Amino acid sequence: MNGQRLQKFLSDSAELVSVVGHGSLMSIESAARSFKRIEAFRTCTVPGFARVFNKVCIHSIRSGAVDQGAREIACCSATPLPGHVLHAAAFDLHREEVPSLLEREHEFEVVPVEISEAGPHTTNTKTALLCVETTDEVYRTTKCSSESEYHRRVGQFYEGKIWRDDIRPARAYLQLCLTAARDLGQGVYENLLDASFLADRKTTVREYLNSQPEVLSWVTSPARYSASRGGHDGQEG
């Protein structure tokens, strides 16, 4: 069903397609590394969703940039949560770059959602693409054409569930998200701290950082995460 919604949206869309960045794509530098040309980088809100750090970051495991023993291996997804609002970045891509977006975010469901953008005198509503959580079963059966494709993308680097409720944010990735959110403005930054959750869907990012202050002292720069990706960010929205 989500695949059909996506195809209909793309078939009806104009030359520019709006995308929501709620993780590493909140950083304009990360977005610029991932795509040839981005337009109109801005802030937006997505009603009915929250940011949850519940997906194993396969690339970071592959590059050795995370601590599997401490279970600090999570990047974030957008998760439907009634009554919540996700504050994030938005930008436009040219239609020919949408396949690059879908490949970058292969482990997610990419779906069209309604977003709000505050203008000088009014609030505009439009449709944009958002990377939302899925399940291991759905990913293996609908996103991967075979077990060999799953092994190529995931299995050769990591054994276990991709979507989990017992993992914590990868430290350098979280630092990148915090820096990007702060650059987008106080509203986005506070939303990341107080309305975004660990994989248990209960602990806020602020509560986590207050209880584990060493998480941020260990990371010196968000460039640590980007460097581990060889200049290309992926699979984190």
The 8 nearest C-alpha neighbors of each residue, nearest first, counted from 0:
[[1, 3, 2, 4, 5, 6, 110, 7],
 [2, 0, 4, 3, 5, 110, 108, 109],
 [3, 1, 5, 0, 4, 6, 110, 109],
 [2, 4, 6, 0, 5, 1, 7, 8],
 [5, 3, 1, 7, 2, 6, 8, 0],
 [4, 6, 2, 8, 3, 7, 110, 1],
 [7, 5, 9, 3, 8, 4, 10, 2],
 [8, 6, 10, 4, 9, 5, 3, 11],
 [7, 9, 5, 11, 6, 10, 12, 4],
 [10, 8, 12, 6, 11, 7, 5, 16],
 [9, 11, 7, 8, 12, 6, 13, 5],
 [12, 10, 8, 9, 7, 13, 6, 14],
 [13, 11, 9, 10, 8, 14, 16, 15],
 [12, 14, 15, 11, 16, 94, 9, 10],
 [13, 15, 94, 93, 16, 12, 92, 95],
 [14, 16, 93, 92, 13, 91, 94, 17],
 [17, 15, 92, 91, 93, 94, 18, 14],
 [16, 18, 91, 127, 90, 128, 92, 15],
 [19, 17, 128, 127, 90, 89, 91, 129],
 [20, 18, 89, 129, 88, 128, 21, 127],
 [21, 19, 24, 88, 25, 236, 89, 22],
 [20, 22, 87, 25, 236, 24, 19, 88],
 [23, 21, 236, 24, 235, 25, 176, 20],
 [22, 24, 25, 176, 26, 235, 236, 29],
 [25, 23, 20, 26, 30, 22, 236, 29],
 [24, 26, 20, 88, 23, 179, 21, 22],
 [27, 25, 179, 24, 29, 28, 23, 30],
 [26, 28, 30, 29, 31, 25, 24, 40],
 [27, 29, 31, 26, 30, 32, 24, 33],
 [30, 28, 32, 26, 31, 27, 24, 232],
 [29, 31, 27, 33, 24, 32, 28, 34],
 [30, 32, 28, 29, 33, 34, 27, 37],
 [33, 31, 29, 30, 231, 34, 28, 230],
 [32, 34, 30, 31, 231, 232, 29, 35],
 [35, 33, 31, 36, 32, 30, 37, 96],
 [34, 36, 31, 37, 33, 32, 96, 92],
 [35, 37, 34, 38, 31, 92, 93, 96],
 [38, 36, 92, 91, 90, 31, 34, 35],
 [37, 39, 91, 90, 40, 92, 36, 93],
 [38, 40, 90, 41, 91, 37, 89, 92],
 [41, 39, 90, 89, 38, 88, 27, 91],
 [42, 40, 89, 88, 39, 90, 43, 183],
 [43, 41, 88, 89, 87, 116, 183, 44],
 [44, 42, 116, 87, 115, 88, 89, 86],
 [43, 45, 86, 115, 85, 114, 87, 46],
 [44, 46, 114, 85, 84, 48, 115, 86],
 [47, 45, 84, 48, 83, 85, 44, 114],
 [46, 48, 81, 83, 80, 84, 79, 82],
 [49, 47, 79, 80, 78, 85, 84, 46],
 [48, 50, 85, 78, 77, 195, 83, 80],
 [49, 51, 195, 77, 76, 78, 75, 196],
 [52, 50, 196, 75, 76, 197, 53, 195],
 [53, 51, 75, 197, 198, 74, 73, 168],
 [52, 54, 198, 163, 51, 73, 162, 75],
 [55, 53, 162, 73, 74, 161, 75, 56],
 [54, 56, 73, 161, 72, 57, 74, 162],
 [57, 55, 73, 59, 74, 58, 72, 54],
 [56, 58, 60, 59, 55, 61, 153, 157],
 [59, 57, 61, 60, 56, 62, 228, 233],
 [58, 60, 64, 62, 61, 57, 56, 65],
 [61, 59, 63, 57, 58, 62, 65, 64],
 [60, 62, 58, 59, 63, 156, 57, 64],
 [61, 63, 59, 60, 64, 58, 227, 228],
 [64, 62, 60, 61, 65, 59, 66, 227],
 [63, 65, 59, 62, 60, 227, 66, 224],
 [66, 64, 63, 72, 59, 60, 169, 67],
 [65, 67, 71, 68, 69, 70, 72, 64],
 [68, 66, 70, 69, 71, 65, 72, 60],
 [67, 69, 70, 66, 71, 65, 72, 166],
 [68, 70, 71, 67, 66, 72, 167, 166],
 [69, 71, 67, 166, 68, 72, 167, 66],
 [72, 70, 167, 169, 168, 69, 66, 73],
 [71, 73, 169, 70, 55, 65, 168, 56],
 [74, 72, 168, 55, 169, 54, 56, 167],
 [73, 75, 52, 54, 56, 235, 168, 55],
 [76, 74, 52, 51, 53, 54, 235, 22],
 [75, 77, 132, 131, 51, 50, 78, 52],
 [76, 78, 131, 50, 49, 132, 48, 130],
 [77, 79, 48, 49, 131, 132, 76, 80],
 [78, 80, 48, 47, 49, 81, 77, 131],
 [81, 79, 48, 47, 83, 49, 78, 82],
 [82, 80, 47, 83, 79, 48, 46, 84],
 [81, 83, 47, 80, 84, 46, 48, 49],
 [84, 82, 47, 81, 48, 80, 49, 46],
 [85, 83, 46, 48, 47, 45, 49, 86],
 [84, 86, 45, 49, 44, 48, 87, 46],
 [87, 85, 44, 187, 43, 190, 84, 45],
 [86, 88, 21, 43, 42, 20, 44, 187],
 [89, 87, 42, 20, 25, 41, 43, 19],
 [88, 90, 19, 41, 18, 42, 20, 40],
 [89, 91, 40, 39, 18, 17, 38, 41],
 [90, 92, 17, 38, 16, 37, 15, 18],
 [93, 91, 16, 37, 15, 94, 17, 96],
 [92, 94, 15, 95, 96, 14, 16, 91],
 [93, 95, 96, 97, 14, 15, 16, 92],
 [94, 96, 93, 97, 98, 92, 99, 14],
 [95, 97, 99, 94, 98, 93, 92, 100],
 [96, 98, 100, 99, 94, 95, 101, 92],
 [99, 97, 101, 100, 96, 102, 95, 94],
 [100, 98, 102, 96, 97, 101, 103, 34],
 [99, 101, 97, 103, 98, 102, 104, 96],
 [102, 100, 98, 104, 99, 103, 105, 97],
 [101, 103, 105, 99, 104, 100, 98, 234],
 [104, 102, 100, 233, 234, 101, 105, 99],
 [105, 103, 234, 101, 102, 107, 106, 100],
 [104, 106, 102, 107, 101, 103, 234, 142],
 [105, 107, 104, 138, 234, 108, 142, 133],
 [108, 106, 105, 104, 130, 132, 131, 109],
 [107, 109, 131, 130, 133, 110, 132, 106],
 [110, 108, 130, 129, 107, 128, 131, 111],
 [109, 111, 128, 129, 5, 108, 1, 112],
 [110, 112, 128, 127, 126, 129, 5, 8],
 [113, 111, 126, 127, 128, 110, 114, 129],
 [112, 114, 126, 125, 127, 124, 45, 115],
 [115, 113, 45, 125, 124, 44, 126, 112],
 [116, 114, 124, 44, 123, 43, 122, 45],
 [115, 117, 43, 123, 122, 118, 124, 44],
 [118, 116, 122, 121, 123, 115, 119, 43],
 [117, 119, 121, 122, 120, 116, 123, 115],
 [120, 118, 121, 117, 122, 116, 123, 42],
 [121, 119, 118, 122, 117, 123, 116, 115],
 [120, 122, 118, 119, 117, 123, 116, 124],
 [123, 121, 117, 118, 116, 115, 124, 120],
 [122, 124, 116, 115, 117, 121, 125, 118],
 [125, 123, 115, 114, 116, 113, 122, 126],
 [124, 126, 114, 113, 115, 127, 123, 116],
 [125, 127, 113, 112, 114, 111, 128, 17],
 [128, 126, 17, 18, 111, 112, 113, 19],
 [127, 129, 111, 18, 110, 19, 109, 17],
 [128, 130, 19, 110, 109, 131, 111, 18],
 [131, 129, 109, 107, 108, 236, 77, 76],
 [132, 130, 77, 108, 76, 78, 107, 129],
 [131, 133, 76, 107, 78, 77, 108, 130],
 [132, 134, 108, 107, 131, 137, 138, 135],
 [135, 133, 137, 136, 138, 162, 132, 161],
 [134, 136, 138, 137, 139, 161, 162, 160],
 [135, 137, 139, 134, 138, 140, 141, 133],
 [138, 136, 134, 140, 135, 139, 141, 133],
 [137, 139, 142, 135, 136, 141, 140, 134],
 [138, 140, 143, 136, 137, 141, 142, 135],
 [139, 141, 137, 138, 136, 143, 142, 144],
 [140, 142, 138, 137, 143, 139, 144, 136],
 [141, 143, 138, 139, 140, 144, 137, 105],
 [144, 142, 139, 145, 149, 141, 148, 140],
 [143, 145, 148, 142, 141, 140, 146, 139],
 [146, 144, 148, 147, 143, 149, 139, 140],
 [147, 145, 149, 148, 150, 144, 143, 139],
 [146, 148, 150, 145, 149, 151, 144, 143],
 [147, 149, 151, 145, 150, 146, 143, 152],
 [150, 148, 146, 152, 147, 151, 153, 143],
 [149, 151, 154, 147, 153, 148, 155, 152],
 [152, 150, 148, 149, 153, 147, 155, 154],
 [151, 153, 149, 150, 148, 154, 155, 156],
 [154, 152, 150, 149, 156, 155, 151, 157],
 [153, 155, 150, 157, 156, 158, 149, 151],
 [154, 156, 150, 153, 157, 151, 152, 158],
 [157, 155, 154, 153, 61, 60, 158, 57],
 [156, 158, 154, 153, 155, 159, 57, 60],
 [159, 157, 154, 160, 156, 155, 153, 161],
 [160, 158, 157, 161, 154, 162, 163, 55],
 [159, 161, 162, 163, 135, 158, 55, 157],
 [160, 162, 55, 54, 135, 163, 159, 134],
 [161, 163, 54, 160, 53, 134, 55, 135],
 [164, 162, 53, 165, 161, 54, 160, 166],
 [163, 165, 198, 199, 166, 53, 162, 200],
 [166, 164, 163, 198, 199, 167, 70, 53],
 [167, 165, 70, 164, 198, 73, 71, 163],
 [166, 168, 71, 73, 70, 72, 197, 169],
 [169, 167, 73, 71, 72, 170, 74, 52],
 [168, 170, 72, 71, 73, 172, 171, 65],
 [171, 169, 173, 172, 168, 214, 174, 218],
 [170, 172, 174, 224, 173, 169, 221, 218],
 [173, 171, 175, 169, 174, 170, 224, 176],
 [174, 172, 176, 170, 175, 171, 169, 168],
 [173, 175, 171, 177, 172, 176, 221, 178],
 [174, 176, 221, 172, 178, 173, 177, 179],
 [177, 175, 173, 179, 174, 178, 23, 22],
 [178, 176, 174, 180, 179, 175, 181, 173],
 [177, 179, 181, 175, 176, 180, 174, 182],
 [180, 178, 26, 182, 176, 181, 177, 25],
 [181, 179, 188, 183, 177, 182, 187, 178],
 [182, 180, 188, 178, 184, 183, 179, 177],
 [181, 183, 179, 180, 184, 178, 188, 26],
 [184, 182, 180, 181, 187, 179, 42, 185],
 [185, 183, 181, 182, 186, 187, 188, 180],
 [184, 186, 188, 187, 189, 181, 183, 180],
 [187, 185, 189, 188, 184, 190, 86, 183],
 [186, 188, 190, 86, 180, 185, 189, 184],
 [187, 189, 180, 181, 185, 191, 190, 186],
 [190, 188, 192, 186, 191, 187, 193, 185],
 [191, 189, 194, 187, 193, 188, 192, 186],
 [190, 192, 195, 188, 189, 194, 193, 187],
 [191, 193, 205, 204, 189, 190, 194, 195],
 [192, 194, 190, 203, 195, 189, 191, 205],
 [193, 195, 190, 191, 192, 203, 196, 49],
 [196, 194, 50, 191, 203, 51, 193, 204],
 [197, 195, 203, 51, 200, 202, 204, 201],
 [196, 198, 52, 199, 202, 200, 51, 203],
 [197, 199, 53, 164, 52, 200, 51, 165],
 [198, 200, 164, 201, 197, 165, 202, 196],
 [201, 199, 196, 198, 197, 202, 51, 203],
 [202, 200, 199, 196, 203, 197, 198, 195],
 [203, 201, 196, 197, 200, 206, 207, 204],
 [204, 202, 196, 206, 205, 195, 193, 207],
 [203, 205, 192, 207, 206, 196, 195, 208],
 [204, 206, 192, 208, 203, 207, 193, 209],
 [207, 205, 209, 203, 204, 208, 202, 210],
 [206, 208, 204, 210, 205, 209, 211, 203],
 [207, 209, 211, 205, 212, 210, 206, 204],
 [210, 208, 206, 207, 211, 212, 205, 204],
 [209, 211, 207, 208, 212, 206, 205, 213],
 [210, 212, 208, 213, 209, 214, 207, 215],
 [213, 211, 214, 208, 209, 215, 210, 216],
 [212, 214, 216, 215, 211, 217, 208, 218],
 [215, 213, 212, 217, 216, 211, 170, 208],
 [214, 216, 217, 218, 213, 212, 174, 170],
 [215, 217, 213, 218, 214, 212, 219, 170],
 [218, 216, 215, 214, 213, 219, 170, 171],
 [219, 217, 215, 216, 220, 171, 170, 174],
 [218, 220, 217, 216, 221, 223, 215, 171],
 [219, 221, 222, 223, 218, 174, 171, 175],
 [220, 222, 175, 223, 174, 224, 171, 225],
 [221, 223, 225, 220, 224, 226, 175, 171],
 [224, 222, 221, 226, 225, 220, 227, 171],
 [225, 223, 171, 227, 222, 226, 221, 172],
 [226, 224, 222, 228, 227, 223, 230, 232],
 [227, 225, 223, 228, 229, 224, 222, 230],
 [226, 228, 224, 225, 229, 62, 223, 64],
 [229, 227, 225, 226, 231, 230, 232, 224],
 [228, 230, 226, 227, 231, 225, 232, 62],
 [229, 231, 228, 225, 226, 32, 232, 227],
 [232, 230, 228, 229, 32, 33, 233, 225],
 [233, 231, 228, 29, 33, 225, 230, 32],
 [232, 234, 103, 235, 231, 104, 236, 33],
 [235, 233, 104, 103, 236, 106, 105, 56],
 [234, 236, 233, 22, 74, 23, 75, 104],
 [235, 22, 20, 24, 21, 130, 23, 234]]
